[in-house]
Amino acid sequence: MPFCPLCNSEYPAGTKRCPECEADLVEELPEEQEEEEKNLVLLYATPNRVLAEFLKETLVDSNIPCFLRYTGSFLEGGLGYVVKDQPGYKLYVPEDKYEESLAIKEQTVGNL
């Protein structure tokens, strides 16, 4: 059974990508990493889905694993924009990749 290397979820045979993280699945999870390497930290929060997805793809292209979490309602997610006070798209990166990720964030989306 394939696994997601980011969220460690297991999927049925034949599944190629994690629907939650959109990461390519692997046949086996890597051996347990040290606890500090597994810690994720918030890099970016925005109500704009396009900006969140753009930054995520830029990080993935730079070989930085990341996890995009959506916290709004189903309708808002379908529209791609959250209208509440709280940003609905939150992008997390490994703690040890935070500084590198922050530099990429500044170059791609800045303060948007």
N, C-alpha and C positions, 0 to 999 in steps of 0.2 A: 504494500500500500504506500502511496506517495505521501510525503509530509511537507508542510510549509516550513522553510528554514527561519522565518521571522517569528511566527506565532506558535510554531510547533504543532499545529492542527494536523490531524490525519484525514485523508480523503480517499474516496473509492478509487479503485484501479481505473486507469484511463484519464483521470483528471490531470490537467497539465499546469493550471495556475490556481493560486489561492484566491477565492472570490473576495476575501476580506482584505488581504494585504496586496493582492495582485502580483505576488512574487511567483517565479517559476518554482514548481514543486521539485523535491529531491526524493530519491528512493529511500535514503536513510538520513536520519538527523545526525549532525556531527556530535562527537562526544561532548559531554557536559563541559562548558566553558567555565572559567572562574566567575564567581558571582559578580565581580565588578564589571566584567565584559558584557554581561547580560542586561545591565541596567539601562533602561531607555530614559531619555530626557526630552522634554518638550523643546522643539526648535522653533515652531511657527504655528500660529493660530490665526485663522481668517474666516470670515463668512463667505468668501469667494472660492467656489470649487475649482474654477479654472486656474487660479493662482496656486492653490494647494497642489493640484495635479501636476502643474508645470514644474514646481519646485521638486516634487517627488520624483518625477522623471529625470530631472537634472541630477539629483543625488544618485539615483540608480545608475545613470550613465557614468557617474564618477565612482562607481563601485562602493557606494556607501549604502548599507542596508537601512531601510526606513519603514515606518509604519504609519499609515494615514488612518485616522479614526474620525468618524462622523458622529456628531452628538445631537443633531437636530431631528426634526420629524421626517417621516417618509415623504410627505408632500414637498417640504423645503428641499430635501435632498434631490428629488426629481427635478425641481426647478433649478438646482445648482447654486442657489444663493440663500443664505439664512437671514431672516429679517429681524430676529430677536437681538437682544443686547449681547448675548454670549456668542462668540465665534463658534461656528459649527464644525469646522475642519481643523483638526489638530494633527501636526506632523511630528513624530517622535524619531529620534536617532539614538544609536548607542552612545553612551556617555563618553567613551574613548574616542569617538569620531565627532564630538560636538564642535570643537574649534574649527575643524576643516569644513564641517557642514555649515557653520555660521558664516564663514567666508563666502561659500557658494550662495547661501541665502541672500547675503548683502549684494552680491553681483547680479542675482537673477530677479528677486522681487523687492529688494531694499526694504523700505518701511511700509509697503502696501499691505 
